[in-house]
């Protein structure tokens, strides 16, 4: 595949606008924004660059072909016409993933099988042998998007989802996904070169680590060693190595303080371990303490909390006191800061007792969540 091709960058629901702004900041023209995706155009260099840098994305899909088909046999014939020997090595390995929504397919596995069979039969007819195939996503990944009569075949150039940023060796308890954590930070008013970042109740440290990587100008997927694009004919290892070398020259030591605290020593141990894997351990101050005792450097800065939501019966009453204490902590200790509370329990959020400046919608798995922003003044505004 040479030259510019359509690229579909996918994301979680409710963050496509955040992803679009991130894509624009990287220098790309956004052609279309949908609920869970952003469309642009790009070439090999762009595919590598996007996979390395995107913080809030799920996958980078590179279009191979698109066609009008209604029935599975038509899909098979259309896929078989693609010149696969120019895209996947005969001795390679591929898997097929899909999103299908039409009147003829009730099980996506059937559509996946049709695509796999078409590729296999293409190789047998042309070369008498074929690449291996199966469920492994660590090699070449083909992605079918088929809605009604419009089917598009993509390379999933990410392979494993970009939501995994490659540093979280131990996720601890009910953590935020890395790309969701990054999206909440990107949507906040935090300025990585000017504002301190304080993360009480840090758990496994995802928020603090994402902030530290931003402050140090380290790309989100810097720690990933395998991408889907590496298994497509045309991948240039030397170009990838040069890109990483050029990017590394732009790393910087943060000029702001990043503080992660938790009352549980084990959580801090895990946070420190994950930060070391991410390459930012030396940029974060770790504290074992009650969240109300967390160090708050002199303003300006943001204080970011992601407390438990109380999803199970009986937990809400126990958490009410914690949410009230968060409000007291904001009022008494965080003057001049901007406070952020990420929660999936809007009832508990009301017990914070402060007037929000903004409420930003997110989904964490299937939980309707809000990132709530508070301006924190001493006394009254």
Long-range contacts (C-beta under 8 A, 24 or more apart in sequence): 1-44, 1-62, 1-64, 1-87, 1-155, 1-232, 1-234, 2-43, 2-44, 2-234, 3-43, 4-41, 4-42, 4-43, 4-46, 5-41, 5-42, 5-43, 5-62, 5-63, 6-39, 6-40, 6-41, 6-62, 6-63, 7-39, 7-40, 7-41, 7-42, 7-46, 7-47, 7-50, 7-60, 7-61, 7-62, 7-63, 8-37, 8-38, 8-39, 8-61, 8-63, 8-145, 8-154, 9-37, 9-38, 9-39, 9-40, 9-50, 9-54, 9-57, 9-59, 9-60, 9-61, 10-36, 10-37, 10-57, 10-58, 10-59, 10-61, 11-36, 11-37, 11-38, 11-56, 11-57, 11-58, 11-179, 11-183, 12-36, 12-58, 12-163, 12-177, 12-179, 12-180, 12-183, 12-363, 13-363, 14-361, 14-362, 14-363, 15-56, 15-180, 15-183, 15-362, 18-56, 18-183, 18-186, 18-187, 19-54, 19-56, 19-57, 19-183, 21-186, 22-54, 22-55, 22-56, 22-57, 22-186, 23-50, 23-54, 26-50, 26-53, 26-54, 44-229, 44-234, 44-235, 44-236, 44-239, 45-239, 45-243, 47-157, 47-229, 48-227, 48-229, 48-239, 48-240, 48-243, 49-243, 51-157, 51-158, 51-162, 51-221, 51-224, 51-227, 51-229, 52-219, 52-220, 52-221, 52-222, 52-243, 52-244, 52-247, 53-219, 53-220, 53-221, 54-162, 54-220, 54-221, 55-165, 55-179, 55-182, 55-183, 55-186, 55-210, 55-214, 55-220, 56-179, 56-180, 56-182, 56-183, 56-186, 57-158, 57-162, 57-163, 57-179, 58-158, 58-161, 58-162, 58-163, 58-179, 59-143, 59-156, 59-157, 59-158, 59-161, 59-162, 60-156, 60-157, 60-158, 60-162, 61-143, 61-145, 61-154, 61-155, 61-156, 61-157, 62-154, 62-155, 62-157, 62-229, 63-152, 63-153, 63-154, 64-142, 64-153, 64-154, 64-155, 65-152, 65-153, 66-150, 66-151, 66-152, 66-153, 67-151, 68-149, 68-150, 68-151, 69-146, 69-149, 69-151, 70-102, 70-104, 70-149, 71-104, 72-104, 72-105, 72-110, 72-111, 72-114, 75-111, 75-114, 75-115, 75-118, 75-144, 75-146, 75-151, 76-114, 76-115, 76-117, 76-118, 77-118, 78-151, 79-114, 79-115, 79-118, 79-119, 79-153, 80-118, 80-119, 80-121, 80-122, 82-122, 82-153, 84-119, 84-122, 84-123, 85-122, 85-123, 85-126, 85-127, 86-233, 87-155, 87-232, 87-233, 87-234, 88-119, 88-131, 88-140, 88-231, 88-232, 88-233, 89-131, 89-233, 90-123, 90-127, 90-129, 90-130, 90-131, 91-131, 92-131, 92-132, 92-139, 92-140, 92-231, 93-131, 93-132, 93-133, 93-134, 93-136, 93-139, 93-140, 93-231, 94-119, 94-131, 94-132, 94-133, 94-139, 94-140, 94-141, 94-142, 95-133, 95-134, 95-135, 95-136, 95-137, 95-139, 95-140, 95-141, 95-142, 96-133, 96-141, 96-142, 96-143, 96-144, 97-137, 97-141, 97-142, 97-143, 97-144, 97-156, 98-143, 98-144, 98-145, 98-146, 99-143, 99-144, 99-145, 99-146, 99-147, 100-144, 100-146, 100-147, 101-146, 101-147, 101-148, 102-146, 102-147, 102-148, 102-149, 103-148, 105-146, 111-144, 111-146, 112-144, 115-142, 115-144, 115-153, 137-228, 138-226, 139-228, 139-231, 140-228, 140-231, 140-232, 141-228, 155-228, 155-229, 155-232, 156-228, 157-227, 157-228, 157-229, 157-232, 158-227, 158-228, 158-229, 159-226, 159-227, 159-228, 159-229, 159-231, 160-224, 160-226, 162-220, 162-221, 165-210, 165-220, 165-221, 165-223, 165-224, 165-278, 166-221, 166-222, 166-223, 166-224, 166-225, 166-277, 167-209, 167-223, 167-274, 167-275, 167-277, 167-278, 167-279, 168-204, 168-206, 168-274, 168-277, 169-273, 169-274, 169-277, 170-204, 170-270, 170-273, 170-274, 171-204, 172-203, 172-204, 172-266, 172-267, 172-270, 172-271, 173-203, 173-204, 173-267, 174-308, 175-203, 175-204, 175-206, 176-206, 176-207, 176-306, 176-342, 176-364, 177-206, 177-364, 178-206, 178-210, 178-220, 179-220, 180-362, 180-364, 181-206, 181-207, 181-210, 182-210, 182-214, 182-220, 183-362, 184-304, 184-340, 184-342, 184-360, 184-362, 184-371, 185-210, 185-211, 185-214, 185-304, 187-360, 187-371, 188-302, 188-304, 188-338, 188-340, 188-371, 188-373, 189-302, 189-338, 189-373, 190-302, 190-338, 192-254, 192-256, 193-255, 193-256, 194-255, 194-256, 194-300, 195-256, 195-300, 195-301, 195-302, 196-256, 196-257, 196-258, 196-259, 196-297, 196-299, 196-300, 196-301, 196-302, 197-256, 197-257, 197-258, 197-259, 197-301, 197-302, 197-304, 198-258, 198-259, 198-261, 198-294, 198-295, 198-296, 198-297, 198-301, 198-302, 198-303, 198-304, 198-334, 198-337, 199-258, 199-259, 199-260, 199-261, 199-303, 199-304, 199-305, 200-261, 200-262, 200-291, 200-292, 200-294, 200-303, 200-305, 200-329, 201-261, 201-262, 201-263, 201-291, 201-305, 201-306, 201-307, 202-260, 202-261, 202-262, 202-267, 202-268, 202-271, 203-262, 203-267, 203-270, 203-271, 203-306, 204-267, 204-270, 204-271, 204-274, 205-260, 205-270, 205-271, 205-272, 205-274, 205-275, 205-284, 206-274, 207-304, 207-306, 208-258, 208-259, 208-260, 208-271, 208-275, 208-284, 209-271, 209-274, 209-275, 209-278, 209-280, 209-284, 211-258, 211-304, 212-254, 212-258, 212-275, 212-278, 212-280, 212-283, 212-284, 213-278, 213-279, 213-280, 215-254, 215-255, 215-256, 215-258, 215-283, 216-251, 216-252, 216-253, 216-254, 216-279, 216-280, 216-283, 217-250, 217-251, 217-252, 218-251, 218-278, 218-279, 218-280, 219-247, 222-247, 222-279, 223-277, 223-278, 223-279, 253-283, 254-283, 256-301, 257-285, 257-297, 257-301, 258-283, 258-284, 258-285, 259-284, 259-285, 259-287, 259-294, 259-295, 259-297, 260-284, 260-285, 260-286, 260-287, 261-286, 261-287, 261-288, 261-289, 261-291, 261-293, 261-294, 261-295, 262-287, 262-288, 262-291, 263-288, 263-289, 263-290, 263-291, 264-288, 291-325, 291-326, 291-329, 292-325, 292-328, 292-329, 292-333, 294-333, 296-333, 296-334, 296-337, 299-335, 299-336, 299-337, 300-336, 300-337, 301-336, 301-337, 301-338, 302-337, 302-338, 302-339, 302-340, 303-330, 303-334, 303-337, 303-338, 303-339, 303-340, 303-376, 304-340, 304-342, 305-339, 305-340, 305-341, 305-342, 306-341, 306-342, 306-343, 307-341, 307-343, 309-343, 309-344, 309-345, 309-348, 309-367, 309-369, 310-345, 310-348, 311-344, 311-345, 311-367, 316-345, 316-347, 316-348, 319-345, 319-348, 320-348, 320-351, 323-348, 323-349, 323-351, 323-352, 324-351, 324-352, 324-353, 326-352, 327-351, 327-352, 327-353, 327-354, 330-354, 330-374, 330-376, 331-376, 334-376, 335-376, 335-377, 335-378, 336-376, 336-377, 336-378, 337-376, 338-373, 338-374, 338-375, 338-376, 339-373, 339-374, 339-375, 339-376, 340-371, 340-372, 340-373, 340-374, 341-371, 341-372, 341-374, 342-369, 342-370, 342-371, 342-372, 343-369, 343-370, 343-372, 344-368, 344-369, 344-370, 346-370
